[in-house]
Amino acid sequence: MKTDPVHVNNMKHLASSISKLTVHDDYCPTNVPGLTVFKKIDANIPMAGAYEPSVCLIAQGAKRVQLGEETFFYDTEHYLFSGVHLPVVAQVTEASAEHPYLGLKLTFDYQEITQLMADSQLPPPKGQRSDRGMATGKLTPALISGFQRLLDLAYESTNIPMLAPMIRREIFYRLLVGEQGEKLRQLAAMGTQTHQVAKAIAWLKSQFSQHIKVEDLAQVANMGVSTFHHHFRNMTAMSPLQYIKQIRLQEARRLMLTEHLDAATAAFQVGYESPSQFSREYGRMYGRSPAKDVNELRYKLAQTGN
């Protein structure tokens, strides 16, 4: 299939804008609300991480994201949409010093989407309904244009308060009427089961270090336990207990790496009662002991200068 030359030029323009913003830092939150840009000069091994409610776009390169047993691939032709906070394993698959991976992320909150839905006479979405909280979609010229104008605003600080909300609104409108629009509408619409599960996930994200039972989450979602369990697995591709375990291990890893906590202290801080259980589960997830894993991560970061 022949690539549209207009699309290629648009992506080159987008890549150039991201490249300028990432000259001094590979991870750069901009002064435009919710907009972060990224650069990576080498394809890497799969890394456990998390996606927050956001839409992600790649101007140059490609990336693979594993959610449970399901794999999502996105590149310069496709965006990635994450409707809730999801623990994943991600890998940049195309990057080099000459052609680095260049991407961006635009986060959102449901209030913003709900207000847009209330204010607009939305046409029916184009896509099929899906319960999964993550999806990819085809990039359109209109979406690319919106992201380009949002990037351009990073150099116009005085115009950001007036123009950024308008461009964000346009981008999310495009998503609402696009192929993943049904998913976004279900997540934002009050009273839907999808929205109720998303609400429980948001609550869990702030309470994961506490002793949490599935019954507690079902109560937050105002559902029966079996119904909640079913919808939670459909959205996240994992059970509530698997989800809690992954976000605890990821947070413990961050604490050891950035706060220099030892494994036992990090384990207790994220909700583990047994350091030995923590070490076993950490090893299963990351393939090595907490101490060895963090030491290797620090070494890699030192080598890349980050």
C-alpha positions in Angstrom: 0.0 0.0 0.0 1.4 3.4 -1.1 1.9 5.9 1.7 0.2 9.3 1.1 3.0 11.9 0.4 0.9 14.6 2.2 0.7 12.3 5.3 4.5 11.8 5.1 5.1 15.5 5.0 2.7 16.2 7.8 4.5 13.6 10.0 7.9 15.0 9.1 6.7 18.4 10.2 5.4 16.9 13.5 8.7 15.0 14.0 10.7 18.2 13.5 8.6 20.0 16.1 9.1 17.2 18.7 12.8 17.0 17.9 13.2 20.7 18.7 11.4 20.3 22.0 13.5 17.3 23.0 17.0 18.7 22.3 17.9 18.9 26.0 15.7 16.3 27.5 14.3 13.0 26.1 11.2 13.3 28.2 9.7 16.8 28.1 6.4 17.9 29.6 5.5 21.1 27.7 3.8 24.2 29.0 0.7 23.2 27.0 -1.6 21.5 29.5 -1.5 17.7 29.2 1.0 17.6 26.4 4.3 15.7 26.8 6.9 14.9 24.1 9.4 12.0 23.9 12.6 11.0 22.1 14.5 7.7 22.1 17.5 6.9 20.0 17.5 3.2 20.3 15.0 0.4 20.2 14.9 -1.2 23.7 13.9 -4.3 25.5 10.3 -4.6 26.8 9.8 -2.5 29.9 6.9 -2.6 32.4 5.2 0.8 32.8 1.7 2.4 32.7 -0.5 4.4 30.4 -2.8 7.0 31.9 -6.0 8.3 30.2 -4.5 9.7 27.1 -4.0 9.7 23.4 -0.5 8.9 22.1 1.0 9.6 18.7 4.3 8.7 17.1 5.8 11.1 14.5 8.8 8.9 13.8 9.4 5.2 14.8 7.1 2.6 16.2 6.1 1.0 19.5 4.6 -2.2 20.8 2.4 -2.3 23.9 1.4 -5.5 25.7 -1.8 -5.4 27.8 -2.3 -8.7 29.5 -2.2 -11.2 26.6 -3.2 -8.6 24.0 -0.7 -6.7 21.9 -1.2 -3.2 20.5 1.1 -1.8 17.8 1.2 1.9 16.8 3.4 4.0 14.5 3.2 7.0 12.2 0.0 5.7 10.7 -1.9 5.0 14.0 -2.5 6.6 17.4 -2.9 4.7 20.7 -5.8 5.5 22.9 -5.8 4.6 26.6 -9.1 5.2 28.4 -8.0 4.3 31.9 -4.8 3.9 33.9 -3.4 0.6 32.6 -0.2 -1.3 33.6 1.5 -2.5 30.4 4.8 -3.8 29.0 6.0 -1.5 26.3 8.8 -1.6 23.8 10.1 1.0 21.2 10.7 -1.2 18.1 12.0 1.4 15.6 14.6 4.0 16.7 18.2 5.0 15.8 20.5 7.9 16.3 19.8 9.0 12.7 16.0 8.5 13.0 15.1 8.6 16.7 11.7 7.5 18.0 9.7 10.8 18.4 6.3 10.7 20.1 3.8 12.7 22.1 1.1 12.1 24.7 -2.0 14.2 25.4 -3.8 13.4 28.7 -7.4 14.1 29.4 -10.0 13.9 32.2 -13.5 12.6 31.8 -15.1 15.9 32.9 -13.6 17.5 29.9 -15.0 14.9 27.6 -18.4 14.8 29.3 -18.7 18.6 29.0 -17.9 18.4 25.3 -20.5 15.7 24.8 -23.1 17.8 26.6 -22.3 20.9 24.5 -22.2 19.2 21.1 -24.7 17.6 18.8 -22.4 14.6 18.1 -23.0 12.5 15.0 -22.8 8.7 15.5 -19.3 7.3 16.0 -17.8 5.4 13.1 -16.3 2.5 15.0 -17.5 -0.6 16.6 -18.1 -0.9 20.4 -15.3 -2.6 22.4 -15.0 -3.0 26.1 -11.2 -2.9 26.2 -9.7 0.2 27.8 -7.0 0.5 25.2 -7.2 0.7 21.4 -5.4 1.9 18.3 -7.0 4.0 15.5 -6.0 5.4 12.1 -4.5 8.9 12.2 -6.4 11.4 10.1 -5.2 14.7 8.6 -7.5 16.5 10.9 -6.1 14.9 14.0 -2.5 15.4 12.9 -3.3 19.1 12.2 -4.7 19.5 15.7 -1.6 18.0 17.3 0.7 20.1 15.2 -1.1 23.3 16.3 -0.9 22.2 19.9 2.9 21.6 19.5 3.3 25.0 17.9 1.7 26.6 21.0 4.6 25.4 23.1 6.5 28.4 21.6 3.6 30.8 22.2 3.2 31.0 26.0 1.0 34.0 26.0 -1.5 32.3 23.7 -1.7 29.0 25.5 -4.5 30.0 28.0 -6.8 31.0 25.2 -6.0 28.6 22.4 -4.9 25.4 24.1 -8.4 24.6 25.4 -9.9 25.2 21.9 -7.4 22.9 20.2 -7.8 20.2 22.9 -11.5 20.4 22.4 -11.2 20.0 18.7 -8.9 16.9 19.1 -11.2 15.2 21.5 -14.2 16.0 19.2 -12.3 14.3 16.4 -11.8 11.3 18.6 -15.4 11.2 19.7 -16.7 11.1 16.1 -13.9 8.8 14.9 -13.4 5.0 15.0 -12.7 4.9 18.8 -15.5 7.4 19.6 -17.9 4.8 21.0 -15.3 3.7 23.5 -14.6 7.3 24.6 -18.3 8.0 24.9 -18.9 5.0 27.1 -16.0 5.9 29.4 -17.2 9.5 29.8 -21.0 9.0 29.9 -22.3 9.0 33.5 -24.1 5.8 34.5 -22.7 3.4 31.9 -21.0 0.3 33.2 -17.8 1.3 31.4 -17.8 4.6 33.2 -18.4 2.9 36.6 -15.5 0.6 36.1 -13.3 3.5 35.1 -14.4 5.3 38.3 -13.3 2.2 40.4 -9.9 2.1 38.6 -9.3 5.8 39.3 -10.2 5.1 43.0 -7.9 2.1 43.1 -5.0 4.1 41.6 -5.1 6.3 44.7 -5.7 3.5 47.2 -3.6 0.6 45.9 -1.2 0.5 48.9 -4.1 -0.2 51.2 -5.7 -3.6 51.8 -8.3 -3.8 49.0 -10.8 -6.5 48.3 -12.6 -7.0 45.0 -15.8 -6.3 47.0 -14.5 -2.8 47.8 -14.0 -2.0 44.1 -17.4 -3.5 43.2 -19.0 -1.2 45.7 -17.2 1.9 44.3 -18.5 0.9 40.8 -22.0 0.2 42.3 -22.0 -3.3 40.8 -22.3 -6.9 42.0 -18.9 -8.6 42.4 -19.2 -11.0 39.5 -20.5 -8.3 37.2 -17.7 -6.0 38.2 -15.1 -8.7 37.8 -16.4 -9.5 34.3 -16.3 -5.8 33.1 -13.0 -5.1 34.8 -11.3 -8.0 33.0 -12.9 -6.9 29.7 -11.5 -3.4 30.1 -8.0 -4.1 31.5 -7.3 -7.7 30.1 -6.6 -8.8 33.7 -8.3 -9.5 37.0 -8.5 -6.9 39.7 -6.0 -8.7 41.8 -3.5 -9.0 38.9 -4.0 -5.3 38.3 -3.3 -4.4 41.9 -0.2 -6.5 41.9 1.2 -4.9 38.8 0.7 -1.3 39.9 2.2 -2.1 43.3 5.3 -3.6 41.7 5.7 -0.8 39.3 5.4 1.8 42.1 7.9 -0.1 44.3 10.3 -0.1 41.3 9.9 3.6 40.9 10.5 4.2 44.7 13.7 2.1 44.7 15.0 3.8 41.6 14.1 7.4 42.3 13.8 7.6 46.1 16.6 5.1 46.7 14.5 3.0 49.1 15.6 -0.6 49.9 13.4 -3.5 48.7 11.8 -4.1 52.1 10.9 -0.5 52.7 9.5 -0.1 49.2 7.5 -3.3 49.6 5.8 -2.1 52.8 5.1 1.3 51.3 3.2 -0.1 48.4 1.1 -2.5 50.5 3.1 -5.8 50.8 3.2 -7.4 54.2 5.9 -9.8 53.4 9.2 -8.7 51.8 9.9 -12.3 50.6 6.5 -12.4 48.8 7.4 -9.1 47.2 10.8 -10.3 46.0 9.2 -13.5 44.5 6.5 -11.5 42.7 9.0 -8.9 41.6 11.3 -11.5 40.2 8.4 -13.1 38.2 7.5 -9.8 36.7 10.9 -8.3 36.0 13.0 -11.4 35.6 15.5 -10.6 38.4 15.7 -9.6 42.1 14.7 -6.1 43.1 18.3 -5.1 43.9 19.8 -6.5 40.7 17.1 -5.0 38.6 17.4 -1.5 40.1 21.2 -1.6 39.9 21.0 -2.5 36.2 18.4 0.3 35.5 20.7 2.8 37.2 23.6 1.7 35.2 21.7 2.0 31.9 20.4 5.5 32.9 24.0 6.5 33.7 25.2 5.3 30.3 22.6 7.3 28.5 23.1 10.3 30.6 19.4 10.5 31.8 
